């Protein structure tokens, strides 16, 4: 006999949040009491915003959401964590003040150190008994993945080694993540996301290690091996080509064909590929065909344009990046 008063300001819980290229930050929330309306100012964790639009479970727009109603909300200025509560505030100003106070408390976790660490170095230090702490920054495609990854890493802490997740968030790996890693002596762990070009360059300059994973257990096993001082990398993923989609053609019986330009490296017909949209991996697979003008070709090199289609995937859009990669065996020196 559960009851809730619908005639007051809404409050409830965040179920999931993600970053959508076209719509911005999208949060799935469950109203637990009161009624949420389009135009309300909401506060959740360190994020605030005015509700621009709400969608029900069928993707249809709704104007109000009462108790026990799940909705997707647009308008927050960030991605709150799953499990955070949200409240409707009187005005933007009071919401921002509380969010700023919470953000200042969160920033106090940053620790300034000097030297940078790789997983190989962690293994070496543990072997000689001089290492005590591993800091990590976790970025993922949705908040659920970030939360699962962070929780799993923290559970790996041993008596001699403490694993800390100093920052966890949704979205691609940015320059600010690299700078935080440099200041905190941390490694960056990415799950189904990629660093921006500027972040990749900065990481190389600052000698910050970025580890990218598509399977959560691979990340956990790598960190676990580092903690035990036994890390033995045998296979390393190497990016061999970066191709930008410039135009899309719909062809009957073939599907979607993308007109592309090779920006970096060399793309071969047999190379496994990933489709990246706004820094987030949305598909992993292989090429269906690769053409130059009307001829099938085995490879295209940097600066050349080409036409390609992807096996079992037609949702490719202008602006997407098709990344070719290969597994390279690396012997430890």
N, C-alpha and C positions, 0 to 999 in steps of 0.2 A: 504494500500500500504506500508506494513512494509518491510524494507530492512536492511540487515546487511552485513558487509564486512567479507568474509571468509578468506581473505589473511592477517591475523595478528594473534597475540597470543590470545588464547581463553580466554573468561571470561563468567561467567554465575552464576547460582544459585543452591544451594543444595536443593533437594526436600525431601530426606529421607536418613537416615543412620542407619546401624545396624552392629552387630558383628556376623560374621558367623564362626562356629568352624573350618571348613576346609579352608576357604579363608581369614580369618582375617576381617578387617574393610571393609565393602562394602558401598559405597555411591552412591545414585541415583542422578544424576545431569542433569541440562538442560543447554546446551551451548546456549548463547544468541548472541554472536558475535565471530568472529575468527573461527579457526579450532583446535580442540583438537586431539593430536596424542599420540599413545603409546610411552612412553619414556619421555614425557613432565614432568617437575617439576611443581606441582601445590601447591598452598597455599590457605587454607580455614580456617578462624578463627585462632585458635591456632595450627592447624595441617598442616603438609606438607607431601609430598611424591612424588615419581616418579610413573607415571602411568604404572602399570605392565600389566594390561589387561583391555579391555572394552567390554561390552556386550550390545546388543540392546534389545528392548522390547521382542524379541522372545528367548532371552538367547543365541544368536549366537555371536561369537567373531567378533569385528570390529576393524579396525586399525585407523580410523579417525572418528571424529564427528563434523559436521558443525553447523552453526546457526540453532536454533529451533530443535536440535536433543537431545532427552533424552537418556542417557546411564548410565549403572552401571559401576563404576570405582573401581578397586582394586589398593592398593598401599599406601593409606594415613595411617599415624601412629595413627589415632584416629577417632572418629565419630563426624564430625562437625554437628552443629545444623541445622535443617531444616530452610531455609530462609537465611542462610549465603551465601555470595558471594564467588566465587573462582576465582583465577587468575593464569595464567601460568607465572612462573618466569624464569629469565635467567639461574640461577644455584641453586644448593642445598643450598649453603652458605647463599645467600641473603634471600632465603625463610625461612631458620632456624632462622636467625637473627630477622626477623619480627615476626615469630611465638613465639620466646622466649620473645620478648618485650610484646606481647599481653598476654602471659601466666603470666608474672610478674604482669601486671595490674590486671589480674583476681585473683591472689593469695592475693592481698591486701584486698580482701573482708573477709578473715578469721578473726574471733574475738576470742581472748583467754579469756575463763572464767573458773570457778572452779567447780561449782556443776552441776550435771546431772539431766535431767528432764524426767519424763514419762508423758504420756497423763493423767493418773489419778492425778498426782501431779499438772499438769497444771489446771485441773478442780478445785482442792482444793485451789490453789493460787488465781484463779480468784474469787472464792466464798468469799475469805477474802480480796480481793481487792489489792493484792500486786504484781500481775504479769503483765508485760507490753509487752513481746516479745516472740514469738515462732519461733525458728530456725529449719529448716528441710533440710534433704538431700534426694533427689529423684533419684532413679535408676529404669530403665525400660528396656524392651526387645528391643524396637525400639525408635528412636528419637521422632517420632510423639506422642507416649504415654507419654514420658518424658515431652515434651512441654505442652501437654494438662493437665497433672497432676500438673505441676509447676504453670501454669496459673490459674488453678482452686483454688489451695491452696492460692496463693497470693491474689486472689479476696475475700477470706474469712476475710481479715483484717478488724477489727472494730476500733472505736475511741479509745477504751481502750487497744486493743491488736493488735500488728503488726505481721503478719506472713511473715517470710523471708525464701526464698529458697536459701541457701548459696552455694549449689552445686547440679547440675543436670547432669546426664550422662547416656550413654547406657552401659549395661553389668551387670555382677553379682556384688553383694555387696562384696567389698574387705576390707582387713585390713586397707588400707589408708582411706576408707570411715568412718570406725569406729573411727580411730584416729582423723579425722577431726571433727566428731560428739563430741568426748570427749573434743577437744579443743574449740569447738564453742557452747557447751551446746545445742546440737541439737538431734532430733530424726531422725531415718532413715526410709523412706517410700519406700518400694519396690513394683513394679508393674510387675507381671509375671516374677520375677527373684527371686533367692534365694541367701543367703550369702554362701561364701565358708566356709569349715569346720574351717579353721584358723580364719576367720572373726567372725564366730559364737562364738568360744571360747573366742576371744578377747572382744567381746561385753559383754559376761557374766562377764568377769574379770573387765571390765571398767564400768559395769552397764549401758550400752547404750541400749536403747530400739529400736528394729527393728520391724517395722510393715509391714507385707507382705499382699498384696492384689491381687486379680484377677479381681475385678470390681472397676472401678475408682470411682463410686458413694459411695461405702463403705468407701473408704479412705476419701473422702470429708466429708461424714457424721460424721465419727469418729473425724476428726479434728474440725469440726463445733461444735459437742457436747462438745469437750474439751474446746473450746473457750467460750462456753456459760456456762461452769462449771456444766454440767449435764451428764457427761459421765457415762453410766451405762452398762458396758460390761456384757452380759449374756451368749453368746456363744464364746468359745475360741477354735481355731484350735490347735490340738496337734499332733506332728509327732510321730507315733507309730512304724514305721519300715523304714529302709533304705536298699535297695537291689541293688546290683551291677550286671549288665548284663555282663557275661563272654563269652557267645557263643550264636550264632543264628542258628536256624534250620528252613528251609522252608518246610512245610508239606502240601501236596495237601489236599484240602477241609477243612483244619484247619486254614492255614495261617502261620504266623510267631510265632514260639515258642522260648522263651528266656531261656537259661540255666543260672541260677543266683546263687549268694551267698548272704545270709542275713548278712549284716555288722553290723546292729544295730536293736535292738527291736524284735518285733514279728509280722509277716505278716499273717493276717487271710484272708480266701477266700472271705469274705464279705466286707473287708476293702476297701473304696474308695482310688484310687491311682492317682499319678501324674507321668509323665515321664519327667525327668530333663536331659537336654543335655548341658554340659558346663555352668552349673549354671542358665540356662534359662528354664522355664516351657514350654514344647512343646505340652503336651496333658494332659487332666484331664478326668478320666473316672473310669471304674471298671474292675476287673479281669474277663476274660472269663473262665479260669481254673487254678488250682494250683495242682501240682503233686510232689511227692517224688518217684523217680525211675519210676515205671509204675502205681502207685496207686494215686488216688485222695485223697487229704488231706484237712483238714479244716484250718490248720495253720502250719507255719514253724518258727523256732526260730533262734536266732543269732548263726552263725557258721555253719548252715545247708545249703546244696545246694538244689535247687528245679528247676522245670520247670514251666513256666507260659506263658499264652498268654493273651493279652489285648483285651477286647471287642471293635470291630470296629476300631482297630488301628494295622497296620502291619509294620509301619516304625520305628521299634525299632532297635537299633544298639549296637554293643559291646562298653562298656564303659558308656552307659546310666545308670542313677540311677532311680530306681522305688521307689517312696516314698509313704508309706502308712500313711494316716492321719485320724483323727476322730474329730468330733465336741464335745467338752466337755462343759457342763454348769458350769460356774464359778460364785459363789455368791460373791458379793463385801463384803469385811470385814470392 
